[in-house]
Amino acid sequence: MENSETTYEFIDEFKAAPELKDRLREISIIKQYRPGDVIVEENSSIVTIPIVSKGSVKVMQSDEDGREMVLYYLKPGEGCIMSFLGGIHDETSKIRVVSEDNTELMLIPVDKMTGLMQEYPAWLNYIFRLYHKRFEELLEVINAVSFKKMDERLLDYLRKKAGLTGSKVIYITHEQIGSELGTARVVVSRLLKQMEKEGLVELSRNKVILK
């Protein structure tokens, strides 16, 4: 797919660096994904670094029993720093990246990363900003798992999902929620019913509405 000009206007660091935009236009690939498409699989080789230009993706990690947990979400203008770190160190992916909705990604070859950092200060600033944001979000995950009750985590999760789409109507199953929070479906169902009684949500088939 041909790279459009607007693709490179969604990141602040790129706006004042036309030479960087030109370089990215030369080396990157623009690709479309549908909801549920796997972009990066765990234990796979990392050949490109995804940056979201439209839509959103979720970054997940699983344990030895196959249970998954969402680490963070990526919105337009954000890239996967864990893929970046794994790629430049020639390591396999420790995370799974999945498209949340109709998503457009700018895919940058791993072998171009070092050159971009050396040649373009704007690119290095972008990487540092991504690292800082993802580090803060991972601390939030650790804090939530260590200190928050599951009902608090569930409400935070629903609010983040609503923030991604800009809608308080969230189309998702209880089983999907449980998988992304690393807990059982029956726990999610029980907590959602309690939250509905408290007037925090409204439940429907495969749908949760934040009040």
C-alpha positions as CSV (number, residue, x, y, z in Angstrom):
1,M,0.0,0.0,0.0
2,E,1.3,3.5,-0.9
3,N,2.2,5.5,2.2
4,S,0.1,8.6,2.5
5,E,1.2,12.0,3.8
6,T,-1.3,11.9,6.6
7,T,0.2,8.7,7.9
8,Y,3.3,10.7,9.1
9,E,1.4,13.6,10.6
10,F,0.0,11.9,13.7
11,I,3.2,12.0,15.8
12,D,4.4,15.3,17.2
13,E,8.1,14.5,16.8
14,F,7.6,13.9,13.1
15,K,5.8,17.2,12.3
16,A,9.0,19.3,12.6
17,A,11.2,16.7,10.9
18,P,10.4,16.5,7.2
19,E,13.6,14.5,6.5
20,L,12.5,11.9,9.0
21,K,9.1,11.6,7.4
22,D,10.7,11.2,4.0
23,R,12.9,8.4,5.3
24,L,10.0,6.6,7.0
25,R,8.1,6.8,3.8
26,E,10.9,5.0,2.0
27,I,11.4,2.2,4.4
28,S,8.0,1.5,6.1
29,I,5.1,-0.6,5.1
30,I,1.5,0.4,5.7
31,K,-0.8,-2.5,6.5
32,Q,-4.5,-2.9,7.5
33,Y,-5.7,-5.3,10.2
34,R,-9.2,-6.4,11.3
35,P,-10.4,-6.9,14.9
36,G,-8.8,-9.9,16.4
37,D,-6.0,-10.2,13.9
38,V,-2.7,-11.2,15.5
39,I,0.1,-8.7,14.6
40,V,2.9,-10.1,16.7
41,E,2.8,-13.6,18.2
42,E,4.7,-14.7,21.3
43,N,8.0,-16.4,20.7
44,S,8.1,-15.3,17.1
45,S,11.0,-13.5,15.4
46,I,10.6,-9.7,15.3
47,V,11.2,-8.3,11.9
48,T,9.2,-5.1,12.0
49,I,8.1,-2.6,14.7
50,P,4.4,-1.7,14.6
51,I,3.3,1.9,15.1
52,V,-0.5,2.6,15.1
53,S,-1.7,5.2,12.7
54,K,-5.5,4.3,13.0
55,G,-7.5,2.2,15.4
56,S,-5.9,0.5,18.4
57,V,-4.1,-2.7,19.4
58,K,-3.6,-4.5,22.7
59,V,-0.3,-6.0,24.0
60,M,-0.7,-9.2,26.0
61,Q,1.5,-11.7,27.8
62,S,0.6,-15.3,28.8
63,D,1.9,-17.6,31.5
64,E,3.0,-21.2,31.4
65,D,-0.7,-22.4,31.7
66,G,-1.7,-20.3,28.7
67,R,-3.6,-17.6,30.8
68,E,-3.3,-14.2,29.2
69,M,-3.3,-10.6,30.6
70,V,-3.4,-7.3,28.8
71,L,-0.3,-5.2,29.6
72,Y,-1.3,-2.0,27.8
73,Y,-3.1,-0.7,24.7
74,L,-1.6,1.3,21.8
75,K,-3.5,4.2,20.3
76,P,-2.7,6.2,17.1
77,G,0.8,7.7,17.3
78,E,2.0,4.9,19.7
79,G,4.3,2.0,19.0
80,C,5.2,-1.2,20.8
81,I,8.4,-0.5,22.8
82,M,8.7,-4.2,23.8
83,S,8.8,-5.2,20.2
84,F,11.4,-2.5,19.6
85,L,13.6,-3.7,22.5
86,G,13.3,-7.3,21.5
87,G,14.0,-6.5,17.8
88,I,17.2,-4.5,18.3
89,H,18.6,-7.2,20.6
90,D,17.6,-10.0,18.2
91,E,15.3,-11.7,20.7
92,T,12.0,-13.4,20.0
93,S,8.9,-11.7,21.1
94,K,7.8,-12.0,24.7
95,I,4.4,-10.5,24.0
96,R,1.4,-10.9,21.8
97,V,0.0,-8.0,19.9
98,V,-3.6,-8.1,18.7
99,S,-5.7,-5.7,16.7
100,E,-8.7,-4.3,18.7
101,D,-10.6,-2.9,15.8
102,N,-10.1,-1.9,12.2
103,T,-6.5,-0.8,12.5
104,E,-3.8,0.7,10.3
105,L,-0.2,0.1,11.2
106,M,3.1,1.6,10.0
107,L,5.6,-1.3,10.1
108,I,9.2,-0.3,10.3
109,P,11.9,-2.9,9.6
110,V,14.0,-3.8,12.7
111,D,17.3,-3.5,10.8
112,K,16.6,0.2,10.1
113,M,16.1,1.1,13.8
114,T,19.7,1.7,14.8
115,G,20.3,3.9,11.8
116,L,17.1,6.0,12.5
117,M,18.3,6.6,16.1
118,Q,21.7,7.7,15.0
119,E,20.6,10.0,12.2
120,Y,17.4,11.6,13.5
121,P,17.1,13.1,17.0
122,A,13.3,13.4,16.5
123,W,13.1,9.6,16.2
124,L,15.2,9.1,19.3
125,N,13.0,11.5,21.2
126,Y,10.0,9.5,20.1
127,I,11.5,6.2,21.3
128,F,12.3,7.7,24.7
129,R,8.8,9.1,25.0
130,L,7.3,5.7,24.2
131,Y,9.6,4.0,26.7
132,H,8.6,6.4,29.5
133,K,4.8,5.9,28.8
134,R,5.0,2.1,28.6
135,F,7.1,2.0,31.8
136,E,4.4,4.0,33.6
137,E,1.6,1.7,32.3
138,L,3.5,-1.4,33.3
139,L,3.9,0.0,36.8
140,E,0.1,0.6,36.9
141,V,-0.4,-3.1,35.9
142,I,1.9,-4.3,38.7
143,N,0.2,-2.0,41.2
144,A,-3.3,-3.2,40.1
145,V,-2.4,-6.9,40.4
146,S,-0.6,-6.4,43.7
147,F,-2.9,-4.0,45.5
148,K,-6.2,-3.5,43.8
149,K,-9.3,-5.7,44.3
150,M,-10.6,-7.4,41.2
151,D,-13.7,-5.2,41.1
152,E,-11.5,-2.1,40.9
153,R,-9.4,-3.7,38.2
154,L,-12.5,-4.6,36.2
155,L,-13.9,-1.0,36.4
156,D,-10.5,0.4,35.4
157,Y,-10.4,-2.0,32.5
158,L,-13.8,-1.1,31.2
159,R,-13.0,2.6,31.4
160,K,-9.8,2.1,29.4
161,K,-11.8,0.1,26.8
162,A,-14.3,2.9,26.6
163,G,-11.6,5.5,26.3
164,L,-10.1,3.7,23.3
165,T,-13.3,3.7,21.3
166,G,-14.8,6.9,22.6
167,S,-18.0,5.0,23.4
168,K,-19.5,3.8,26.7
169,V,-20.9,0.8,24.9
170,I,-18.3,-2.1,25.0
171,Y,-18.9,-5.1,22.8
172,I,-17.2,-8.0,24.6
173,T,-17.9,-11.3,26.3
174,H,-17.4,-12.1,30.0
175,E,-14.9,-14.8,28.9
176,Q,-12.9,-12.2,26.9
177,I,-12.8,-9.9,29.9
178,G,-11.6,-12.7,32.2
179,S,-8.9,-13.7,29.7
180,E,-7.6,-10.2,29.4
181,L,-7.6,-9.6,33.2
182,G,-6.1,-13.0,34.0
183,T,-9.2,-14.3,36.0
184,A,-12.1,-16.7,35.5
185,R,-15.2,-15.9,33.6
186,V,-17.4,-16.7,36.6
187,V,-15.6,-14.1,38.6
188,V,-16.2,-11.5,35.9
189,S,-19.9,-12.3,35.6
190,R,-20.4,-12.1,39.4
191,L,-18.6,-8.8,39.6
192,L,-20.5,-7.3,36.6
193,K,-23.8,-8.3,38.1
194,Q,-22.8,-6.6,41.4
195,M,-21.7,-3.5,39.5
196,E,-25.1,-3.5,37.6
197,K,-26.9,-3.5,41.0
198,E,-24.8,-0.5,42.0
199,G,-25.7,1.4,38.9
200,L,-22.2,1.4,37.4
201,V,-22.9,-0.7,34.3
202,E,-25.8,-2.0,32.3
203,L,-25.4,-5.6,31.0
204,S,-26.7,-7.1,27.7
205,R,-25.7,-10.1,25.6
206,N,-22.0,-9.7,24.7
207,K,-22.2,-6.1,25.7
208,V,-21.4,-3.9,28.7
209,I,-22.6,-0.3,28.9
210,L,-20.8,2.1,31.3
211,K,-23.2,4.3,33.2
